Amino acid sequence: LMDQSNNFIPGTQIQSITITEQFAPFIGIDATWTIGENGLITKFEYIRDRSLALNIPNLQVMEMRGQEFVIGTGYKFSKLKMPFKFMGKTPESDLNIRFDLNIRQNISVARNIIEDTNQPTSGQRMYSLKFKVDYDLGANLNCAFYFDRLVNTPVLSNAYPTANTACGISLRFNLAQ
């Protein structure tokens, strides 16, 4: 195909190309240490990710990098009987208590190819606290109490710090056998 100035017009135009890599976890340990019938739960993860996007019309490369640390602990009480009856039976199951701390840092940088400039466009430091206690009330019913707190602090001054909290009780019914 040709335009009015006899320039070639390609049949397919590619506007952008994106490359994404993720090491989740790059290093990770998740273990339950048996103490009698009970168990101590430990967790450590180091996560890295990066995404590069080449925007051809703007001649710009957007780079988004992130790293995260996850530190967790918990305890598993085996075959714990509840002091009440549920559907005519006294539930006896494992009680799991988990606590996780996540620390994540993201940064986005716009790199202009023609002007050879690098400019941070966004970024944030996130801290997350997660606490969960769960217990199986029956073969297919799980009850859990959870508390999640996420604090987000932006790296640049054009955004506001935020914090979100979620707390509650969840009932999960499993339809599978």
N, C-alpha and C positions, 0 to 999 in steps of 0.2 A: 504494500500500500504506500501511496505517496500523497503528500499534502500539496498545496498550491505552489509552494516554493521548491518542489521536487525533492523534499527531504523524506527519508524513509520513516514510516510510522510502524512501530513494532506491533505485532498482533497481541502480544502479552506484555503487560507492564508490571513490574514488581515494585511495590511501594516501600516495603520494609522487609527486613530479615531479622529474625530473633533467634538467639542461642541461649538456652537455659541449662544451667548445671546445678545439681543439688546433691549434697552429701548429708543425708538425714537418717541416721546419725553418722557423722564422720568418725567419732569415737563414742562408744556406748557400752554401758554396763547396766544390766537389769537383773538383780538376783534376789532370791528369797532364801534366807538363812534359817534352817530348821532348828528350832529350840523345843525339844520334846515334840508335841503335836502341833505347836504353834510355829510361827515364822516371822522373822524380821525382814522387811522388804527394803532394799536399797536400789537407788537408780541414779545414774549420771550419764548425761549425753552432751556432746558438743556437735552442733549442727552448723553447716556453712551452705550458703546458696548464693548464686550470682546469675544475673540475666543481662544480656547485651542485646540492644535493639538498634539496628542500623536503619535510619530513616533516609531513604535515597533522595527524595525531593528537597529536603532541608539540608542534606549533607551533614547529618548530626548522628552521633552515637549516644544512646542513653544507657548508662550502666547503673544497675541496682544491685547492691551487695548487702548481705546480711549474715550475722552470726548469732548463735543462741547457745546458752548454757541452761541445762535442766538438771536440777538437783532434787532428788526425791527420797522420801523415806516413808515407812509405814509399818503396820503390824497386822498379822493375820491370826485371829483367834479361831482355832479349829473346833467344830462341833459344839457351838455355844447354844444352849437352850434358852429360849425367851421365857420370861415369867408370866406369859399370857397365852391364851389359846386363840388360834386363827383357823377358822373353818372346822372347828371341833378337834383340832390337833395342836399340840405344843410344838412350835417350829424349832428345829435343830439344824443349824447350818453354820457355815464359816462367816465370821464377821471380819470384814476388811476395812482397815483405816489407812488412808493415803494422804500424804502432804507433799506437794510439789512446788518448787520455786523455779520460775523461768525468767531468765534475763536475756533480752534480745535487743540488738542494735541494727538498724537499717540505715542505709544512705543511698541517695540517688544523685548521680552526677551527669550533667549534660555536657558532652564533648563536641565542639564545633570543629569539623575537619578543615574547613577553609581558613578560619581565623585562628586555629590552633589554641582554643581557649577551653578551659574546664570550669564549670560552674555548678556548685551543689544546688539542687532544686528542691529536695526534700530529704527528710530523715527523721528518725525517732529512736528513742530508747524506751523499751517497754519492760515493765516488771509485772509478773503475774504470780499470784499466790492461789493455789488450788488445794482445797481440803475436801475429802469425800469419805463417807462411811456408808458401806452397803452390806445388805444382808438378804439372803434368799428366804422368803416367807413360804414358798412352796416350790414345786418342781419347775414351774414356769413363771413365777412372780418374784421380782426383785424390788426391794425398797432401798432407796439411797437418800442420804442427806448430803447436800453439797454446798460449798461456799467458794466462789471465784471472785478474785479482785484483780483488775487489770489497770495499771497506771501507765499512761503514755505521756512522755515528755518529748516535745519536738526538738530537733537539733537546730533548726533555723528559727528566727524570731517572727516569722510570718504566720505561725499557728499557735494555738493555745494548748496548754497541758489539759489532759482529760483523765478521768478515772471512772471505771465502770465496775459495779458490784452486782453479782448474781448469787442468790441464796435461796434454797428451797428444798423441797422433798420431791423425789421423783419415784413413780411406780412404773416398772417396765414389765410388760407381759410378753412372754416369748411364745409365739405360735408354733414354732418348730418342735420336733420331738427330741 
